[in-house]
């Protein structure tokens, strides 16, 4: 005579199968995400043609990025107050020497970098916030 599995054993097996399917689905999703970020301290190398820098109450995130010529950078203001992204002295990108964009709460500003060089910037309304875009 064969013993039937208990309800507890069946429930445990079902939970294990669901868990395994969730892990498999998550690993497939993660491997298919095209915007891979490789963080190195305060610098991020982002593999995509569009980059996003979040402005928060703590500053620019990421603070420094390395991009390729032709990439677009978007500054998104996720803070509760306005910020003003302004080019700093020492920027090697001449066409950005007068960059000065006020970004209200919830708004964004984008720029396509067409030349190699370094673009240093700060927040004119909170000057301790600084950042750098290196274009290769």
C-alpha angles and dihedrals in degrees: 000000000000122000116231116228114254122250089246091056092049092049091048090050092049093050090049092051092049090048091051091050091050092051091048092049092048093050091050090049094048092049091052097052106113099200103075115182119204107194121204110175108296093344126087129192106204120193103215138083092244121058126190126207113192118213110211137163086273097053137257117349111229095022094199129025136181116215141167128251108275095031119132120226119201122194109207118194107220093163127101092242136053122268130196118214109208131175115251131220110268096046109138094202104094096191088063098049090107097040106144119156126167110208118196124211110293094010132109141205125206134199132182113220108219100172135051118250143085124295113195118188143169140192108262090202093050107022096188087073109088136163145174136215115199112198116201 
